[in-house]
Amino acid sequence: MSVKEAGFKSGDVLEAISGAFGKMTDAEKKAQIKKTNGIFQINIKNPEGKEATWVIDLKEAGNVTKGAGKKADVTISLTDETFLGLADGKVNAQKAFMTGQLKVKGNIMLATKLDGVLKASKGKL
Amino acid sequence: MQSLLNGADCSSGSNPLNQVLKREGVDNSLFRDRVSSPGAGSSSQAAFRPLGGVPQAAQHGQASAVPHPFNLSHLSQALSQPGPAMQMPMHQPQRAVPGPDMNAEWERFRSQQQQGQWSRNGSASPQQFAPSPVSGGSAWAESFSTGKGKGRQVDFDSPAHQLQQQQQQMYSMPPNPFAGGMGMQTYQPRLQPMYAQQLQQPTAIPAGHAEMEAAFEAALADARAQNDVQEEAEAKEATVEEKPIESEPEVTETDFKGDLDAVWESLKPEAERLNQLAEWEAEFSQFVDGQDDTFDILENELKRDDLGQAGLDEQMEFGTGAALRDEAPLTENGLPPPVEYQFTNPNKYDSLAPVAAWHEATNVLSAGGALSDGALLIETFLRRATDAEVAQAGVTRSQAWAVLGRTQAENEMEDKALAAFEQGRKTIMEPGADRAAGELLTNLAISYVNESLDLAALTTLHQLLQVLHPTHAGPEPSRSEFISSDNPWALHQRMTEQYLGLARDQYAKGGSVDPDVQVGLGTLYYMQGEYGEARSCWVAALGERPDDYLLWNRLGATLANGGDPEEAVDAYRRALEIKPTFTRAIANLGVACLNIGVHREAAEHFLAALALQPNDGGSSAPEAYSLWATLRRALVALDMPALADQARPGTDLNVFRSAGFEF
């Protein structure tokens, strides 16, 4: 099921993340869940002022869904633009947070994992 | 190194940068417009000015004669008069037309840009570059008097660092750069390339922007005209603010037009402008790294309590912690529950005597043999050796665990690495074990970082300080400290400050760079997404240990995750020149290729990495999932869905060989 949303570029990124989850084997998904262990609710506002919500579940189901539903461990609110920047590495989450472009509610420790969730693949130190 | 610094080879006529230098004076004004909002004393200008001008001037006797790019005072003067406006091309700005309308336009633009800037600024740049005038002056002076950058002036001859050399050469084109302890004027040349290119580029300007453009031309001309008069006044301002201008030469080429465009773009909607500024800021922070004063700037950043906090309470909706639901194992120090290291069984080396196995492992690993074999040899040693045999082999158990963990990490087997490091950590307080402690704990922390276990990494980095530099350790990080803050990165910042304090003390005492401390710092910056700062730490550490392939890989991963996969490739290649069987660097190279968009190469790198790992069907190597998953992404991108379906743990790699992949 597509998680895209008209007027939100972030929807495409989330769709890609969702697709990646869909292609994982159960074992892979389990490893990813073990590593992240959190449910992220992402509230995104687009330039027109519309808001949309997605939930990235990396705790139980290992999927992405559109709309608020499950109780999230952490809620992250940001603009469409900031979200895209985070996903492609152009925006630093900490800096976005400092300037109020990214707001975090809930288990703030999970905010530090958002980067790893959004980036499809990262180099390892 | 010295030849780099005094820039002997920079003066050759063939150097294009030379030409570019001639544009001095012209270029600045444009960039000023772009980067900082106009008007002396405006808030955003202040944001880029770490020091009051006066103290700097006093401290740096030989201030730059070039008006520095952020000083806009002459611009505001120009604007307050009937401004001369000019025509294209831009580098003939002298023809002026009085233009009151332009002034109005300019004011409008100014205010807009100021807003945009400010909102951007709220991010890290003001913190980094705008220490309060009170503390700023001394910190700046200190950075020069102590020469913090020593370790960074490293002579790299790898392709990866040609670039860096170039930069250093560029710094040194004008009079004597770092040598005199006065870095100021040496930054200046960086501006020129950027401007000159801009100016030389045929600029297609939308008609709607004509007025704006004229306003810029006016400013430009004025800046030029006033250059001489203002030299003295502005000299004292030529300081840190110049730094943002530096960017990689290649960035300059590709993004430069972007910069210029950004000036006009800023008339477009807010989002667009923010985006541009974000790019600029990326260059900005990239620029900062590798500079002598990074330590001081960052320290100031960290010490400022007024920055980034303004309005934080209003902005944040934190609260109540109502949503705090526990993660599975909630330990106060963030460490995951201990896992016993699972030895491979059967192990083909079990027939060797333990001591012989250890020596063989050392040989295999130092001779560039297969990491999997090295790991098996150490496993059999650790599993079977008696205490007497351990002593006979000339190691301690914690050292052996440290080597095993490192080998597993190099082989892209993070879970096994973590288990091995944790086993080694248990014995780390034993007498004689501290020889291994630094390396073990550093590598353990880095493995936690790779696993996104930030608190565990911070705890481990703290333990490293406790063991080796107890006076700098500070309080132990804890989950309660972590979650009691509104800021998810507050604890990272505190630990960064501990390490910075240590680095500064070490420097003050011995004048040397401790690569281990730099690695700790680099890890902390990396965790915070401060890739520019992290990069300079790796570079500083590489200055002391140029053949440390782990460091080259870390540099590469930092560049790649910071959005520069092309440069990362060079760093990875350097790592692989030194250690051809370095699985992690091969896999990272694949990720970089994937992000660059060369999917076939990416797939082949992933396959090569998988081929180096022990092939036991993937059952005991959950970390290999990510390798398979990225391989699958590459195959999907190559439009090979059938093969992508087969890219799963346990698949025989010959399937891919017969499909034409070479690895």
Chai-1 contact restraints between the chains, C-beta under 6 A:
chainA,res_idxA,chainB,res_idxB,connection_type,confidence,min_distance_angstrom,max_distance_angstrom,comment,restraint_id
A,T25,B,R648,contact,1.0,0.0,6.0,A-B,restraint_1
A,E28,B,Y625,contact,1.0,0.0,6.0,A-B,restraint_2
A,E28,B,A629,contact,1.0,0.0,6.0,A-B,restraint_3
A,A31,B,P622,contact,1.0,0.0,6.0,A-B,restraint_4
A,A31,B,Y625,contact,1.0,0.0,6.0,A-B,restraint_5
A,K35,B,E451,contact,1.0,0.0,6.0,A-B,restraint_6
A,N37,B,E327,contact,1.0,0.0,6.0,A-B,restraint_7
A,N37,B,A328,contact,1.0,0.0,6.0,A-B,restraint_8
A,P47,B,A271,contact,1.0,0.0,6.0,A-B,restraint_9
A,D73,B,R325,contact,1.0,0.0,6.0,A-B,restraint_10
A,E81,B,A271,contact,1.0,0.0,6.0,A-B,restraint_11
A,G89,B,G563,contact,1.0,0.0,6.0,A-B,restraint_12
A,K90,B,A278,contact,1.0,0.0,6.0,A-B,restraint_13
A,K90,B,G563,contact,1.0,0.0,6.0,A-B,restraint_14
A,N92,B,G529,contact,1.0,0.0,6.0,A-B,restraint_15
A,A93,B,G529,contact,1.0,0.0,6.0,A-B,restraint_16
A,Q94,B,W489,contact,1.0,0.0,6.0,A-B,restraint_17
A,Q94,B,Q528,contact,1.0,0.0,6.0,A-B,restraint_18
A,Q94,B,G529,contact,1.0,0.0,6.0,A-B,restraint_19
A,K95,B,S123,contact,1.0,0.0,6.0,A-B,restraint_20
A,K95,B,A124,contact,1.0,0.0,6.0,A-B,restraint_21
A,M98,B,S123,contact,1.0,0.0,6.0,A-B,restraint_22
A,M98,B,G308,contact,1.0,0.0,6.0,A-B,restraint_23
A,T99,B,G122,contact,1.0,0.0,6.0,A-B,restraint_24
A,T99,B,S123,contact,1.0,0.0,6.0,A-B,restraint_25
A,G100,B,Q315,contact,1.0,0.0,6.0,A-B,restraint_26
A,K103,B,E317,contact,1.0,0.0,6.0,A-B,restraint_27
A,K105,B,E317,contact,1.0,0.0,6.0,A-B,restraint_28
A,G106,B,A323,contact,1.0,0.0,6.0,A-B,restraint_29
A,N107,B,L324,contact,1.0,0.0,6.0,A-B,restraint_30
A,I108,B,P488,contact,1.0,0.0,6.0,A-B,restraint_31
A,M109,B,F482,contact,1.0,0.0,6.0,A-B,restraint_32
A,A111,B,P488,contact,1.0,0.0,6.0,A-B,restraint_33
A,T112,B,D454,contact,1.0,0.0,6.0,A-B,restraint_34
A,T112,B,P488,contact,1.0,0.0,6.0,A-B,restraint_35
A,K113,B,S452,contact,1.0,0.0,6.0,A-B,restraint_36
A,G116,B,S452,contact,1.0,0.0,6.0,A-B,restraint_37
A,S121,B,V591,contact,1.0,0.0,6.0,A-B,restraint_38
A,S121,B,T630,contact,1.0,0.0,6.0,A-B,restraint_39
A,K122,B,N561,contact,1.0,0.0,6.0,A-B,restraint_40
A,G123,B,A557,contact,1.0,0.0,6.0,A-B,restraint_41
A,G123,B,A560,contact,1.0,0.0,6.0,A-B,restraint_42
A,G123,B,N561,contact,1.0,0.0,6.0,A-B,restraint_43
A,G123,B,N588,contact,1.0,0.0,6.0,A-B,restraint_44
A,G123,B,V591,contact,1.0,0.0,6.0,A-B,restraint_45
A,K124,B,N450,contact,1.0,0.0,6.0,A-B,restraint_46
A,K124,B,A557,contact,1.0,0.0,6.0,A-B,restraint_47
A,K124,B,R584,contact,1.0,0.0,6.0,A-B,restraint_48
A,L125,B,I446,contact,1.0,0.0,6.0,A-B,restraint_49
A,L125,B,N450,contact,1.0,0.0,6.0,A-B,restraint_50
A,L125,B,R554,contact,1.0,0.0,6.0,A-B,restraint_51
A,L125,B,A557,contact,1.0,0.0,6.0,A-B,restraint_52
